[in-house]
Amino acid sequence: MVDRFITQPVTLESPACDAFTFTANSANVFSQPTRALFVGNGGTVTVKMAGKVTNPAGDIPSIVSFINITSGSILPIRCQVVYANSTANSFVGLY
């Protein structure tokens, strides 16, 4: 089947076009920040947010914990690290 939407521009409002699986690791900085984060097995997810796109040199991204995330949740967040102290697992980064 032909992809009728292949010529459409990709924006932050568009659905994700690609994904990657990973294990939480404090030293793993994503080469591409996520558009959203799928959490396969629920718990606490501690992330470093991607920060402001308009001023990346002067921005200090937030580190935040999302608690009691249920299994199968999709968090609509742009993050660049998922820390090892997260109790949730089976992550998929969407971008």
HELIX and SHEET records of a PDB file:
SHEET    1   A 4 ALA A  19  PHE A  22  0                                        
SHEET    2   A 4 ASN A  89  LEU A  94 -1                                        
SHEET    3   A 4 ALA A  36  ASN A  41 -1                                        
SHEET    4   A 4 SER A  73  LEU A  75 -1                                        
SHEET    1   B 3 ILE A  63  ILE A  69  0                                        
SHEET    2   B 3 GLY A  43  MET A  49 -1                                        
SHEET    3   B 3 CYS A  79  VAL A  82 -1                                        
END                                                                             
